Structure formats: structure tokens, C-alpha cells
Amino acid sequence: MTATGTYSPKPGAAPLARMIAAQAVLETKMLLRNGEQLLLTVIIPTLLLVLFGTVDVVDLGEGEAVDFLAPGILALAVMSTAFTGQAIATGFERRYGVLKRLASSPLPRWGLMTAKTLSVLVTEVLQVLLVTVIALALGWSPQGGPLSVFLLLVLGTAAFSGLGLLMAGTLKAEATLAAANLVFLLLLVGGGVIVPLDKFPDAAQAMLGLLPISALSEGLRDVLQHGAGIPWGNLGILTVWAVAGLAAAGRFFRWE
């Protein structure tokens, strides 16, 4: 305060942590207010869990259907938010010049991506809680340790985020919209989410098992359904996808 009793201005950007937190809150609010995003990230996984968990549509092998389905639906929830939803939203932000304007703000570009990642993680926490509550109501009996589940979810998020940002930063918005939804449908069917991989031909099983959604769903299933320890093989596949996807996104992402 000056001698005259007035406050002296202190121009400058807010602390970096506060800027990232504010942007993360904004990103999360925008996602939760978007009806199409909610359909993709919340309603579709929930409906699939309830439908295939209560109606004998696909032969899921021995045991309760929900014990097989719940890990796959958790993997689908991660993919829908970190890959499909993020790719579409970021693609249209890039098209309308939102990213270009945000890139010229005091918030650095890596800070913006960090905020988007935090928004994805917050949404995934809500998804995991919702899927878990519904699965438990359907009679799910999860096994295994939380550390393995945590590692799988984090690496799965990193892998799908890298691929989603790569798609959003290189393709046009309309192409991203079509491609992201197509990939979502293909991986839903062929990624071990609701159809066991052993239902596919042997040659196809080997290839499908290398996909990030397969590594995530099968890894979660090994832990939560069969009580296995840390699934190093699945974690290795997810790590390769995460490193490759994030590196490619960082190299080829175009802000305009």
C-alpha cells in the first residue's frame, strides 16, 4: 500500500501452478457439459456393462459375466476419454483457433497439455467410480492388488492420450471425428473388451494382443478376475505405445 492509501498494481501472470489448475478445471467443466462427450465416456460404457452383464449375448466363458466384463469396460472408459474424446475435442479446438490463442497466452504449451491431461484423469476417476459401483451391484468380485490396477490405468491413459493428441494435431477436425469414432468401434469389438480374444483366429489373436486396448483390458482382467500379480507383459506393451504416441504427438502436433 502506498502513502496515499491506494493499492499499487502488480502486473504479471499468475503462478504457473495456478494457471494449470484453472485451465484443468475449465477443461473438465467443458467436458462434463458436453452431451456428446458424456454419451461417449459415461453412457455407452455403462450401458454395455449392464447389457452384457445381464443378458447372455456373448459366450464369455466360465464364471460370472460381470467378472469378465468389468475390467474390459474400465479399459473402454480410459480409451473413450483419453483417446476418442480428447482427440475430437482437441481437433475442433485446433480448427477454430482456440489452441492458437491459448498458445499465445502466459500459459505455456506444455502447461496446456498438462491441464488437458489432468482433466482426463479427473474424468477417468469419475468413470472408474461409476463403473465399479455398477459392477459391484451386478455381483462383481474383484481380485488382485490396487498397485497393478493403478499402473495399468496410468500407462493406458498415457498411451491413449499420446495417440489422441497425435491424431488431433495432424488431421483435420472432420477427419479426426470420423477416424476417432471408427477406431473406437473397431477396438471395442476387437480389443478384448466384450469379446474374448480367444474367439478370434490364432493369427489374429497375436496381432490383436499387441493393441493398447487389448493390453489394458487383458492386464486388468488378469489382475481383477484371476488375481494375478503385476502383468509385466501388458505393462511393457502399454509403455511402448505411450512412449511412441507421446513422442510422435510432441514432434508432429500442429497448433494451427
Number of C-alpha atoms within 10 A of each C-alpha: 8 7 6 6 7 8 9 8 7 6 6 7 11 11 10 13 12 12 18 22 17 13 21 23 17 14 19 19 13 14 21 14 10 11 11 13 20 16 13 19 25 22 15 15 23 21 11 16 23 17 12 16 23 13 9 10 10 12 11 18 9 8 9 16 22 26 24 28 27 33 29 29 28 27 31 27 26 30 27 27 27 29 29 29 26 27 30 25 21 22 27 18 19 21 18 13 13 14 20 16 13 15 16 10 11 14 19 15 16 12 19 20 15 16 23 23 19 19 24 23 19 14 21 23 13 12 22 18 12 15 22 18 12 17 23 14 10 18 13 21 13 19 15 18 14 12 11 20 20 12 16 27 24 16 23 29 27 23 26 27 28 26 26 28 28 24 29 31 24 18 17 14 22 13 15 23 20 12 17 23 19 13 13 21 12 11 19 21 14 22 28 31 26 26 18 21 20 10 13 14 9 11 8 13 18 12 10 19 20 15 18 27 27 28 25 33 28 25 28 31 27 21 22 24 23 14 14 16 15 20 19 12 11 24 22 14 20 30 19 13 22 23 15 15 22 19 15 16 21 15 11 13 16 16 20 14
